[in-house]
Amino acid sequence: MTQRKLLLCDLAERHHGLTPAIAASYWEAARVCLDRHHNPPVEFELDNSGQKVKAETEWEVTDARARSAWANEIDTTEAGSYACALAAVELCEGLVAVHRAETKTGADYYVAPINSSPADLESCIRLEVSGIDRGTIPSIVRRLKDKLEQAKSGKSNLPAIATVVGFRERLIMLAPLQP
């Protein structure tokens, strides 16, 4: 496995589908999620359809104010997962967020190759994101299958990638939706 960096900070500089405020919010939530189980830095395993890469991420430990602001575990895990999934798809697939997906598309974001400027969303790939705070590896695998089904049943015929972030397990799984 190759060692790389999972860059969770400054996502808006690389992902034009995020504003600086949204990216900062996702980054802060990811830090709270990471703080629940780990001390910085930590190494994540990124499992991209069986191709495994190890990637280290670093962060500053959150303070009491941030932990209080992100006290809702479900919301925090969801927002933190966006940061991790977007960084993972950038690292593994060379894709960045270009647009937030509409409701019922079976996805959260549209992604496209780095440095591309898709004139319309028809040239993009849908990205479905989920996160699990304390789940086991089998629960992460099950969730990935569920997310692939969600992408499949979405009201869109665009290709899709599903991602699941396991914070305690330090595992991010990615898989394309098979036609």
C-alpha positions in Angstrom: 0.0 0.0 0.0 1.2 3.5 -0.8 1.3 6.3 1.9 -0.4 9.5 1.0 -2.0 12.5 2.6 -5.8 12.8 3.1 -6.3 16.5 2.9 -9.5 17.4 4.8 -8.7 21.1 5.2 -9.1 23.8 2.6 -11.5 21.8 0.5 -13.1 24.9 -1.1 -9.8 25.7 -2.7 -9.9 22.5 -4.7 -13.6 21.7 -4.8 -15.5 24.5 -6.5 -18.8 23.0 -5.6 -18.1 24.1 -2.0 -18.0 27.6 -0.5 -15.3 28.4 2.0 -18.0 28.4 4.8 -19.4 25.0 3.9 -15.9 23.5 3.5 -14.9 24.9 6.9 -18.0 23.5 8.5 -17.3 20.1 7.1 -13.7 20.3 8.2 -14.7 21.3 11.8 -17.2 18.4 12.0 -14.6 15.9 10.7 -12.2 17.1 13.4 -14.9 16.5 16.1 -15.6 13.1 14.7 -11.9 12.2 14.6 -11.4 13.5 18.2 -14.0 11.1 19.4 -11.7 8.2 18.8 -8.2 9.3 17.8 -5.3 11.7 18.5 -3.7 13.4 15.5 -2.3 12.3 13.1 -4.0 9.1 12.1 -3.8 6.8 9.1 -6.9 5.9 7.1 -7.3 3.0 4.8 -9.0 4.0 1.6 -10.6 0.9 0.0 -11.4 1.8 -3.6 -13.2 -1.3 -4.9 -10.5 -3.5 -3.4 -7.6 -1.2 -4.3 -6.2 -0.1 -0.9 -4.2 3.0 -0.1 -3.1 4.3 3.2 -3.4 8.0 3.8 -2.5 10.0 6.8 -4.6 13.0 8.0 -3.7 15.6 10.5 -5.8 18.1 12.4 -5.8 20.3 15.5 -7.8 18.9 18.3 -11.2 20.7 18.7 -11.9 22.8 21.8 -15.0 22.6 24.1 -16.8 25.2 22.1 -16.6 23.3 18.8 -17.5 20.0 20.5 -20.5 21.8 22.1 -21.6 23.2 18.7 -21.3 19.8 17.2 -23.0 17.9 20.0 -25.5 16.2 17.7 -23.7 13.0 16.8 -25.8 12.2 13.6 -25.4 15.7 12.1 -21.7 15.8 13.0 -21.0 12.4 11.5 -22.8 13.4 8.3 -21.0 16.7 7.9 -17.6 15.2 8.8 -18.2 12.4 6.3 -18.6 14.9 3.5 -15.1 16.3 4.2 -13.6 12.8 4.3 -15.4 11.4 1.3 -14.6 14.4 -0.9 -11.0 14.3 0.1 -10.9 10.5 -0.6 -12.5 10.7 -4.0 -10.1 13.5 -4.9 -7.1 11.4 -3.8 -8.3 8.0 -5.2 -10.1 9.1 -8.4 -8.9 12.7 -9.2 -12.4 14.0 -8.8 -13.7 17.1 -7.1 -17.1 18.5 -6.1 -18.5 20.9 -8.7 -22.2 21.1 -7.6 -24.5 19.9 -4.8 -26.9 17.3 -6.0 -30.6 17.8 -6.0 -33.0 15.9 -3.8 -33.9 12.4 -5.1 -30.9 12.0 -7.4 -29.5 9.3 -5.2 -26.4 11.4 -4.4 -25.1 14.2 -2.4 -22.7 15.9 -4.9 -21.7 15.9 -8.5 -18.0 15.4 -9.0 -15.8 15.9 -12.1 -12.1 15.5 -12.9 -9.7 18.0 -11.3 -9.2 21.1 -13.5 -12.2 20.3 -15.6 -15.0 22.8 -16.0 -18.1 20.8 -16.9 -20.4 23.0 -18.9 -23.4 21.0 -17.7 -23.9 18.3 -15.0 -24.5 15.6 -17.6 -20.7 15.1 -17.8 -20.4 14.6 -14.1 -20.5 11.6 -11.7 -22.8 11.5 -8.8 -21.2 11.0 -5.3 -23.3 9.4 -2.5 -21.8 9.9 0.9 -22.4 8.3 4.3 -20.6 8.0 7.6 -20.5 5.7 10.6 -19.1 6.9 13.8 -18.6 3.7 15.8 -19.5 1.0 13.3 -17.5 -2.1 12.6 -16.0 -3.1 9.3 -19.0 -5.4 8.4 -21.4 -2.5 9.1 -19.4 -0.2 6.9 -19.5 -2.8 4.1 -23.3 -3.2 4.5 -23.8 0.6 4.5 -21.8 0.8 1.2 -24.1 -1.7 -0.4 -27.1 0.3 0.9 -25.6 3.5 -0.6 -25.0 1.8 -3.9 -28.7 0.8 -4.0 -29.7 4.4 -3.1 -27.7 5.7 -6.0 -29.2 3.1 -8.3 -32.7 4.1 -7.4 -32.1 7.8 -7.7 -33.8 9.8 -10.4 -30.7 10.2 -12.5 -29.0 8.1 -15.1 -25.5 9.5 -14.5 -22.8 7.2 -13.2 -22.3 7.2 -9.5 -19.8 6.4 -6.8 -20.8 5.6 -3.2 -18.6 6.3 -0.2 -18.8 5.3 3.4 -16.5 6.8 6.1 -15.9 4.8 9.2 -14.4 7.1 11.8 -13.5 4.7 14.6 -12.3 2.1 12.1 -10.3 4.7 10.1 -11.7 3.2 6.9 -13.2 5.0 3.8 -14.8 2.7 1.3 -15.5 3.8 -2.3 -17.3 1.8 -5.0 -18.7 2.7 -8.4 -22.3 1.9 -9.2 -22.2 -0.9 -11.7 -24.7 -0.5 -14.6 
